[in-house]
Amino acid sequence: MTSTPPADVNFRGLFRDVAYGWSQFPHSGTTAYLKHLSVFDQVNIEEVRSDFYRKAKGRGLPTSEESLKRLDDEGLWTSVDEGKIKEQEVYLKAAADTKKQLYLKHDIDRQNTDIAAAHETLNELLATKDSLLGQTCERYSDQRVSDHYVVRSLYKDPSLTMAFYTSKEIDEMSRKDMGTTVKVYNDIYQKFTDVNIQKIILQDFYQPYIPFCENVSNIFPKPLLELSINQVKLVIYSRMFKNIFENYSKIPDKIKDDPEKIIDYVNAQEKAKDKLEQMDKEGASTIIGAKNEDYEYLGIKQSSENSLSAKLREKGGKMDMKDLMHALKA
């Protein structure tokens, strides 16, 4: 029901909507309030999806598995193509696990580039597969449950007690009007990604709230189970970053507004601990393969003498004049 979020996000407005549990917007000549999903709404959605799936199956629509078999028989989308998707998924999981073991910044940056490229390849494969599948029980039920939930998430009041549409109005709604309403929903809800909720916490205006996040009632005046999914995420990520800020005081300023880079930084610091302890025991002052940016990333001061020693080791203990001049310039 969502798509890629836009880059330009008003985080104060996003925080307000998360805190209220709804988003306000103009709709059909008046003001509408879009209720944010809760865990119980999610259960209802799954139940409604199952009902639509059974209806689609009863009307003779093929399942995704049946459509894939037909495409394979026709040579349009074969098991080899399906294997490419699986291959990318396996690679992405392994790449994410590998990144957690890295601590040098240039290695992490290279891994992030490879992961982004793999995600792009996977998305292209999935888009091609999706375009070939056609209408299936799964697609029909997903579309219908999206329509079903969206129109029932709209209210006339901020207390979320007066439904925007009656059951009769929903039944009589044209596909065009339904599509317009769903698009409005997607345009609003696409901003509430995990990354954007994490970015709320990194904003200056949110900092005074972080010390109080351990107690849910300090932030939201209702039980945890009654919170929207976005509100629960705000609490969880507030606690996560509170812990990070308390334990890592030297996070580089240039990444302090990027949650993904902060998490990479923390993972790198944790993985570097054993390496740094070993260096301390051995009296070493350089890390093989490390560049200046890596030392800066890990908070290690590196002198020109140490850099020269590292270059010497890289050359097997021998350096000609050209190598020496290059090392001194570096």
VODO-734442 format. One record per residue (C-alpha): residue in three letters; x, y, z. Coordinates in steps of 0.25 Angstrom, whole numbers, padded with zeros to 4 digits. Layout:
site r->ALA&c1->X&c2->Y&c3->Z $
...
This chain:
site r->MET&c1->0000&c2->0000&c3->0000 $
site r->THR&c1->0012&c2->0009&c3->0000 $
site r->SER&c1->0023&c2->0013&c3->-0009 $
site r->THR&c1->0037&c2->0020&c3->-0008 $
site r->PRO&c1->0036&c2->0032&c3->0001 $
site r->PRO&c1->0040&c2->0046&c3->-0004 $
site r->ALA&c1->0053&c2->0051&c3->0001 $
site r->ASP&c1->0047&c2->0064&c3->0006 $
site r->VAL&c1->0040&c2->0061&c3->0019 $
site r->ASN&c1->0035&c2->0071&c3->0030 $
site r->PHE&c1->0040&c2->0063&c3->0042 $
site r->ARG&c1->0033&c2->0073&c3->0052 $
site r->GLY&c1->0020&c2->0070&c3->0044 $
site r->LEU&c1->0023&c2->0055&c3->0044 $
site r->PHE&c1->0025&c2->0055&c3->0059 $
site r->ARG&c1->0012&c2->0062&c3->0061 $
site r->ASP&c1->0005&c2->0051&c3->0053 $
site r->VAL&c1->0012&c2->0040&c3->0060 $
site r->ALA&c1->0009&c2->0046&c3->0074 $
site r->TYR&c1->-0006&c2->0048&c3->0070 $
site r->GLY&c1->-0008&c2->0035&c3->0063 $
site r->TRP&c1->-0014&c2->0041&c3->0051 $
site r->SER&c1->-0011&c2->0050&c3->0039 $
site r->GLN&c1->-0020&c2->0061&c3->0035 $
site r->PHE&c1->-0022&c2->0065&c3->0021 $
site r->PRO&c1->-0033&c2->0072&c3->0011 $
site r->HIS&c1->-0042&c2->0062&c3->0005 $
site r->SER&c1->-0055&c2->0063&c3->-0003 $
site r->GLY&c1->-0056&c2->0078&c3->0000 $
site r->THR&c1->-0054&c2->0076&c3->0015 $
site r->THR&c1->-0044&c2->0071&c3->0025 $
site r->ALA&c1->-0041&c2->0056&c3->0027 $
site r->TYR&c1->-0033&c2->0049&c3->0038 $
site r->LEU&c1->-0025&c2->0037&c3->0034 $
site r->LYS&c1->-0024&c2->0027&c3->0045 $
site r->HIS&c1->-0010&c2->0020&c3->0047 $
site r->LEU&c1->-0010&c2->0005&c3->0047 $
site r->SER&c1->-0009&c2->-0002&c3->0060 $
site r->VAL&c1->-0006&c2->-0017&c3->0063 $
site r->PHE&c1->-0021&c2->-0020&c3->0064 $
site r->ASP&c1->-0023&c2->-0013&c3->0051 $
site r->GLN&c1->-0013&c2->-0022&c3->0045 $
site r->VAL&c1->-0020&c2->-0035&c3->0050 $
site r->ASN&c1->-0033&c2->-0030&c3->0044 $
site r->ILE&c1->-0026&c2->-0027&c3->0030 $
site r->GLU&c1->-0020&c2->-0041&c3->0030 $
site r->GLU&c1->-0034&c2->-0047&c3->0033 $
site r->VAL&c1->-0041&c2->-0038&c3->0022 $
site r->ARG&c1->-0029&c2->-0042&c3->0012 $
site r->SER&c1->-0032&c2->-0057&c3->0015 $
site r->ASP&c1->-0047&c2->-0055&c3->0011 $
site r->PHE&c1->-0044&c2->-0048&c3->-0002 $
site r->TYR&c1->-0034&c2->-0059&c3->-0005 $
site r->ARG&c1->-0045&c2->-0069&c3->-0003 $
site r->LYS&c1->-0055&c2->-0061&c3->-0012 $
site r->ALA&c1->-0044&c2->-0060&c3->-0023 $
site r->LYS&c1->-0041&c2->-0075&c3->-0023 $
site r->GLY&c1->-0056&c2->-0078&c3->-0024 $
site r->ARG&c1->-0057&c2->-0069&c3->-0036 $
site r->GLY&c1->-0046&c2->-0077&c3->-0043 $
site r->LEU&c1->-0034&c2->-0067&c3->-0042 $
site r->PRO&c1->-0021&c2->-0074&c3->-0042 $
site r->THR&c1->-0012&c2->-0074&c3->-0030 $
site r->SER&c1->0002&c2->-0068&c3->-0032 $
site r->GLU&c1->0008&c2->-0082&c3->-0032 $
site r->GLU&c1->-0001&c2->-0086&c3->-0043 $
site r->SER&c1->0002&c2->-0074&c3->-0051 $
site r->LEU&c1->0017&c2->-0076&c3->-0049 $
site r->LYS&c1->0015&c2->-0091&c3->-0054 $
site r->ARG&c1->0008&c2->-0086&c3->-0067 $
site r->LEU&c1->0019&c2->-0075&c3->-0069 $
site r->ASP&c1->0030&c2->-0086&c3->-0067 $
site r->ASP&c1->0023&c2->-0095&c3->-0077 $
site r->GLU&c1->0022&c2->-0083&c3->-0087 $
site r->GLY&c1->0037&c2->-0080&c3->-0085 $
site r->LEU&c1->0033&c2->-0065&c3->-0080 $
site r->TRP&c1->0038&c2->-0067&c3->-0066 $
site r->THR&c1->0045&c2->-0079&c3->-0063 $
site r->SER&c1->0051&c2->-0086&c3->-0051 $
site r->VAL&c1->0064&c2->-0080&c3->-0055 $
site r->ASP&c1->0058&c2->-0066&c3->-0054 $
site r->GLU&c1->0052&c2->-0070&c3->-0040 $
site r->GLY&c1->0066&c2->-0075&c3->-0036 $
site r->LYS&c1->0072&c2->-0061&c3->-0039 $
site r->ILE&c1->0062&c2->-0055&c3->-0029 $
site r->LYS&c1->0066&c2->-0065&c3->-0019 $
site r->GLU&c1->0081&c2->-0063&c3->-0022 $
site r->GLN&c1->0079&c2->-0048&c3->-0019 $
site r->GLU&c1->0071&c2->-0050&c3->-0006 $
site r->VAL&c1->0082&c2->-0060&c3->-0001 $
site r->TYR&c1->0093&c2->-0050&c3->-0005 $
site r->LEU&c1->0086&c2->-0038&c3->0002 $
site r->LYS&c1->0085&c2->-0046&c3->0015 $
site r->ALA&c1->0099&c2->-0051&c3->0014 $
site r->ALA&c1->0104&c2->-0036&c3->0011 $
site r->ALA&c1->0097&c2->-0030&c3->0022 $
site r->ASP&c1->0103&c2->-0041&c3->0032 $
site r->THR&c1->0117&c2->-0038&c3->0026 $
site r->LYS&c1->0115&c2->-0023&c3->0028 $
site r->LYS&c1->0113&c2->-0025&c3->0043 $
site r->GLN&c1->0127&c2->-0032&c3->0044 $
site r->LEU&c1->0134&c2->-0020&c3->0037 $
site r->TYR&c1->0140&c2->-0008&c3->0044 $
site r->LEU&c1->0148&c2->0000&c3->0034 $
site r->LYS&c1->0140&c2->0011&c3->0028 $
site r->HIS&c1->0144&c2->0009&c3->0014 $
site r->ASP&c1->0140&c2->-0006&c3->0015 $
site r->ILE&c1->0127&c2->-0002&c3->0020 $
site r->ASP&c1->0125&c2->0008&c3->0009 $
site r->ARG&c1->0128&c2->-0002&c3->-0001 $
site r->GLN&c1->0119&c2->-0012&c3->0005 $
site r->ASN&c1->0107&c2->-0002&c3->0005 $
site r->THR&c1->0110&c2->0001&c3->-0010 $
site r->ASP&c1->0109&c2->-0014&c3->-0013 $
site r->ILE&c1->0097&c2->-0016&c3->-0005 $
site r->ALA&c1->0090&c2->-0004&c3->-0012 $
site r->ALA&c1->0093&c2->-0010&c3->-0025 $
site r->ALA&c1->0088&c2->-0023&c3->-0021 $
site r->HIS&c1->0075&c2->-0017&c3->-0016 $
site r->GLU&c1->0073&c2->-0010&c3->-0030 $
site r->THR&c1->0075&c2->-0023&c3->-0037 $
site r->LEU&c1->0065&c2->-0030&c3->-0028 $
site r->ASN&c1->0055&c2->-0019&c3->-0030 $
site r->GLU&c1->0056&c2->-0020&c3->-0045 $
site r->LEU&c1->0054&c2->-0035&c3->-0045 $
site r->LEU&c1->0042&c2->-0034&c3->-0036 $
site r->ALA&c1->0036&c2->-0023&c3->-0045 $
site r->THR&c1->0038&c2->-0032&c3->-0057 $
site r->LYS&c1->0032&c2->-0044&c3->-0050 $
site r->ASP&c1->0020&c2->-0035&c3->-0045 $
site r->SER&c1->0017&c2->-0030&c3->-0059 $
site r->LEU&c1->0017&c2->-0044&c3->-0065 $
site r->LEU&c1->0008&c2->-0051&c3->-0054 $
site r->GLY&c1->-0005&c2->-0044&c3->-0057 $
site r->GLN&c1->-0017&c2->-0044&c3->-0048 $
site r->THR&c1->-0016&c2->-0055&c3->-0037 $
site r->CYS&c1->-0023&c2->-0058&c3->-0024 $
site r->GLU&c1->-0012&c2->-0052&c3->-0016 $
site r->ARG&c1->-0012&c2->-0039&c3->-0024 $
site r->TYR&c1->-0027&c2->-0038&c3->-0024 $
site r->SER&c1->-0028&c2->-0040&c3->-0009 $
site r->ASP&c1->-0016&c2->-0030&c3->-0007 $
site r->GLN&c1->-0023&c2->-0019&c3->-0015 $
site r->ARG&c1->-0037&c2->-0021&c3->-0009 $
site r->VAL&c1->-0031&c2->-0022&c3->0005 $
site r->SER&c1->-0024&c2->-0009&c3->0002 $
site r->ASP&c1->-0037&c2->-0002&c3->-0003 $
site r->HIS&c1->-0044&c2->-0008&c3->0009 $
site r->TYR&c1->-0035&c2->-0003&c3->0019 $
site r->VAL&c1->-0032&c2->0011&c3->0013 $
site r->VAL&c1->-0047&c2->0015&c3->0013 $
site r->ARG&c1->-0049&c2->0010&c3->0027 $
site r->SER&c1->-0037&c2->0018&c3->0032 $
site r->LEU&c1->-0043&c2->0031&c3->0029 $
site r->TYR&c1->-0051&c2->0039&c3->0039 $
site r->LYS&c1->-0058&c2->0053&c3->0040 $
site r->ASP&c1->-0052&c2->0056&c3->0054 $
site r->PRO&c1->-0039&c2->0055&c3->0061 $
site r->SER&c1->-0045&c2->0046&c3->0072 $
site r->LEU&c1->-0046&c2->0036&c3->0061 $
site r->THR&c1->-0061&c2->0033&c3->0065 $
site r->MET&c1->-0068&c2->0038&c3->0052 $
site r->ALA&c1->-0065&c2->0029&c3->0040 $
site r->PHE&c1->-0063&c2->0038&c3->0027 $
site r->TYR&c1->-0071&c2->0028&c3->0018 $
site r->THR&c1->-0083&c2->0020&c3->0022 $
site r->SER&c1->-0084&c2->0005&c3->0018 $
site r->LYS&c1->-0094&c2->0009&c3->0007 $
site r->GLU&c1->-0085&c2->0020&c3->0001 $
site r->ILE&c1->-0073&c2->0010&c3->0001 $
site r->ASP&c1->-0082&c2->0000&c3->-0007 $
site r->GLU&c1->-0086&c2->0010&c3->-0017 $
site r->MET&c1->-0072&c2->0017&c3->-0018 $
site r->SER&c1->-0067&c2->0016&c3->-0033 $
site r->ARG&c1->-0053&c2->0010&c3->-0036 $
site r->LYS&c1->-0048&c2->0024&c3->-0040 $
site r->ASP&c1->-0052&c2->0030&c3->-0026 $
site r->MET&c1->-0047&c2->0018&c3->-0019 $
site r->GLY&c1->-0033&c2->0019&c3->-0027 $
site r->THR&c1->-0033&c2->0034&c3->-0023 $
site r->THR&c1->-0035&c2->0031&c3->-0008 $
site r->VAL&c1->-0024&c2->0020&c3->-0008 $
site r->LYS&c1->-0014&c2->0029&c3->-0015 $
site r->VAL&c1->-0017&c2->0040&c3->-0004 $
site r->TYR&c1->-0014&c2->0029&c3->0006 $
site r->ASN&c1->-0001&c2->0025&c3->0000 $
site r->ASP&c1->0004&c2->0039&c3->-0002 $
site r->ILE&c1->0002&c2->0041&c3->0013 $
site r->TYR&c1->0006&c2->0028&c3->0019 $
site r->GLN&c1->0018&c2->0026&c3->0010 $
site r->LYS&c1->0026&c2->0036&c3->0019 $
site r->PHE&c1->0025&c2->0027&c3->0031 $
site r->THR&c1->0036&c2->0018&c3->0029 $
site r->ASP&c1->0045&c2->0012&c3->0039 $
site r->VAL&c1->0057&c2->0021&c3->0035 $
site r->ASN&c1->0048&c2->0034&c3->0035 $
site r->ILE&c1->0043&c2->0030&c3->0049 $
site r->GLN&c1->0058&c2->0028&c3->0053 $
site r->LYS&c1->0061&c2->0042&c3->0047 $
site r->ILE&c1->0050&c2->0048&c3->0056 $
site r->ILE&c1->0058&c2->0044&c3->0068 $
site r->LEU&c1->0071&c2->0050&c3->0062 $
site r->GLN&c1->0065&c2->0064&c3->0060 $
site r->ASP&c1->0069&c2->0075&c3->0070 $
site r->PHE&c1->0054&c2->0078&c3->0074 $
site r->TYR&c1->0053&c2->0063&c3->0079 $
site r->GLN&c1->0065&c2->0062&c3->0088 $
site r->PRO&c1->0058&c2->0067&c3->0101 $
site r->TYR&c1->0049&c2->0055&c3->0100 $
site r->ILE&c1->0059&c2->0044&c3->0099 $
site r->PRO&c1->0063&c2->0044&c3->0114 $
site r->PHE&c1->0048&c2->0040&c3->0117 $
site r->CYS&c1->0046&c2->0029&c3->0107 $
site r->GLU&c1->0048&c2->0017&c3->0116 $
site r->ASN&c1->0034&c2->0019&c3->0122 $
site r->VAL&c1->0024&c2->0018&c3->0111 $
site r->SER&c1->0014&c2->0027&c3->0119 $
site r->ASN&c1->0024&c2->0038&c3->0119 $
site r->ILE&c1->0021&c2->0039&c3->0104 $
site r->PHE&c1->0007&c2->0034&c3->0101 $
site r->PRO&c1->-0004&c2->0034&c3->0111 $
site r->LYS&c1->-0010&c2->0021&c3->0108 $
site r->PRO&c1->-0006&c2->0006&c3->0109 $
site r->LEU&c1->0005&c2->0000&c3->0100 $
site r->LEU&c1->-0005&c2->-0009&c3->0093 $
site r->GLU&c1->-0014&c2->0003&c3->0089 $
site r->LEU&c1->-0003&c2->0010&c3->0082 $
site r->SER&c1->-0001&c2->0011&c3->0067 $
site r->ILE&c1->0010&c2->0003&c3->0060 $
site r->ASN&c1->0017&c2->0016&c3->0057 $
site r->GLN&c1->0016&c2->0020&c3->0072 $
site r->VAL&c1->0022&c2->0007&c3->0077 $
site r->LYS&c1->0033&c2->0009&c3->0067 $
site r->LEU&c1->0036&c2->0023&c3->0072 $
site r->VAL&c1->0037&c2->0017&c3->0086 $
site r->ILE&c1->0046&c2->0006&c3->0082 $
site r->TYR&c1->0056&c2->0015&c3->0073 $
site r->SER&c1->0056&c2->0025&c3->0084 $
site r->ARG&c1->0061&c2->0015&c3->0094 $
site r->MET&c1->0071&c2->0010&c3->0084 $
site r->PHE&c1->0077&c2->0023&c3->0081 $
site r->LYS&c1->0077&c2->0027&c3->0095 $
site r->ASN&c1->0086&c2->0015&c3->0098 $
site r->ILE&c1->0095&c2->0018&c3->0086 $
site r->PHE&c1->0097&c2->0033&c3->0091 $
site r->GLU&c1->0100&c2->0029&c3->0105 $
site r->ASN&c1->0110&c2->0019&c3->0100 $
site r->TYR&c1->0117&c2->0025&c3->0088 $
site r->SER&c1->0120&c2->0040&c3->0091 $
site r->LYS&c1->0129&c2->0042&c3->0079 $
site r->ILE&c1->0120&c2->0039&c3->0067 $
site r->PRO&c1->0125&c2->0048&c3->0056 $
site r->ASP&c1->0116&c2->0060&c3->0054 $
site r->LYS&c1->0115&c2->0058&c3->0039 $
site r->ILE&c1->0107&c2->0045&c3->0041 $
site r->LYS&c1->0099&c2->0049&c3->0053 $
site r->ASP&c1->0086&c2->0052&c3->0045 $
site r->ASP&c1->0087&c2->0038&c3->0038 $
site r->PRO&c1->0082&c2->0027&c3->0046 $
site r->GLU&c1->0087&c2->0016&c3->0036 $
site r->LYS&c1->0101&c2->0022&c3->0037 $
site r->ILE&c1->0100&c2->0023&c3->0052 $
site r->ILE&c1->0097&c2->0008&c3->0053 $
site r->ASP&c1->0108&c2->0005&c3->0043 $
site r->TYR&c1->0117&c2->0013&c3->0052 $
site r->VAL&c1->0113&c2->0006&c3->0065 $
site r->ASN&c1->0115&c2->-0008&c3->0059 $
site r->ALA&c1->0129&c2->-0004&c3->0054 $
site r->GLN&c1->0132&c2->0001&c3->0068 $
site r->GLU&c1->0128&c2->-0012&c3->0074 $
site r->LYS&c1->0136&c2->-0020&c3->0064 $
site r->ALA&c1->0148&c2->-0012&c3->0065 $
site r->LYS&c1->0149&c2->-0014&c3->0080 $
site r->ASP&c1->0156&c2->-0027&c3->0079 $
site r->LYS&c1->0165&c2->-0022&c3->0069 $
site r->LEU&c1->0169&c2->-0009&c3->0077 $
site r->GLU&c1->0171&c2->-0017&c3->0089 $
site r->GLN&c1->0181&c2->-0027&c3->0082 $
site r->MET&c1->0188&c2->-0015&c3->0076 $
site r->ASP&c1->0190&c2->-0009&c3->0090 $
site r->LYS&c1->0195&c2->-0022&c3->0095 $
site r->GLU&c1->0205&c2->-0024&c3->0084 $
site r->GLY&c1->0209&c2->-0009&c3->0084 $
site r->ALA&c1->0205&c2->-0007&c3->0070 $
site r->SER&c1->0200&c2->0006&c3->0065 $
site r->THR&c1->0195&c2->0003&c3->0051 $
site r->ILE&c1->0184&c2->-0006&c3->0045 $
site r->ILE&c1->0187&c2->-0013&c3->0032 $
site r->GLY&c1->0179&c2->-0008&c3->0021 $
site r->ALA&c1->0174&c2->0004&c3->0029 $
site r->LYS&c1->0173&c2->0018&c3->0022 $
site r->ASN&c1->0173&c2->0031&c3->0029 $
site r->GLU&c1->0158&c2->0032&c3->0028 $
site r->ASP&c1->0157&c2->0019&c3->0035 $
site r->TYR&c1->0166&c2->0024&c3->0047 $
site r->GLU&c1->0157&c2->0036&c3->0048 $
site r->TYR&c1->0145&c2->0027&c3->0047 $
site r->LEU&c1->0150&c2->0019&c3->0059 $
site r->GLY&c1->0155&c2->0031&c3->0067 $
site r->ILE&c1->0170&c2->0027&c3->0066 $
site r->LYS&c1->0180&c2->0038&c3->0064 $
site r->GLN&c1->0190&c2->0033&c3->0053 $
site r->SER&c1->0204&c2->0040&c3->0052 $
site r->SER&c1->0212&c2->0041&c3->0039 $
site r->GLU&c1->0222&c2->0032&c3->0045 $
site r->ASN&c1->0212&c2->0021&c3->0048 $
site r->SER&c1->0206&c2->0023&c3->0034 $
site r->LEU&c1->0220&c2->0021&c3->0028 $
site r->SER&c1->0222&c2->0009&c3->0037 $
site r->ALA&c1->0209&c2->0003&c3->0031 $
site r->LYS&c1->0214&c2->0006&c3->0017 $
site r->LEU&c1->0227&c2->-0001&c3->0020 $
site r->ARG&c1->0220&c2->-0013&c3->0024 $
site r->GLU&c1->0211&c2->-0013&c3->0012 $
site r->LYS&c1->0223&c2->-0014&c3->0004 $
site r->GLY&c1->0229&c2->-0025&c3->0011 $
site r->GLY&c1->0239&c2->-0017&c3->0019 $
site r->LYS&c1->0246&c2->-0011&c3->0006 $
site r->MET&c1->0243&c2->0002&c3->0000 $
site r->ASP&c1->0250&c2->0009&c3->-0012 $
site r->MET&c1->0251&c2->0024&c3->-0013 $
site r->LYS&c1->0238&c2->0025&c3->-0022 $
site r->ASP&c1->0230&c2->0017&c3->-0011 $
site r->LEU&c1->0236&c2->0026&c3->0000 $
site r->MET&c1->0232&c2->0039&c3->-0007 $
site r->HIS&c1->0218&c2->0034&c3->-0009 $
site r->ALA&c1->0217&c2->0029&c3->0006 $
site r->LEU&c1->0222&c2->0043&c3->0011 $
site r->LYS&c1->0212&c2->0050&c3->0002 $
site r->ALA&c1->0201&c2->0041&c3->0007 $
